[in-house]
Amino acid sequence: MSPNPDSAVRLALEGEMTIFQAAEIDEQLSKAIHDSESLDVDLASVTELDTAGVQVMLVAQREARALGHRLRWVGHSHAVLE
């Protein structure tokens, strides 16, 4: 994670966001959400996204909202946009 000029913390996810990585990514996102009131998650290096990955994203969004934190998904790769 690295600070962003607009005071958001940036977390870059890389590789696959599939059922095989879902638990690990969920844990990583949850920690980042709790550690920062403003988080940008960079998806530019995501190579594959399945429904489990989408579910992790939705849970993270709900978690951030429940805490009153801001979460943005940025830098969408081709795999994410499909």
Phi, psi and omega in degrees: 000145178218148179291149180251152181303330180274019178077004174276149172274138180253129176242119180263122175263141183228149176083210185277142170242078183234181181304331183286338179248358189305313183296317180295316180293321178301315179296317180297314180294317181300315179298315181296320179297316180290331182277344185221136177283343180222117186229129172253123178257115183273119183255013185299332183255015176282126185260341179205141180221124176244185184296331177293321177295319177297318178299319178299319179297317180294319178297318179297318179298317178295319180298314179298315180298318180298329179272354184076022180261158179261133177228125178237142174261120185231164174062047186296125177283170177302319180299323180288320182290335178291000000 
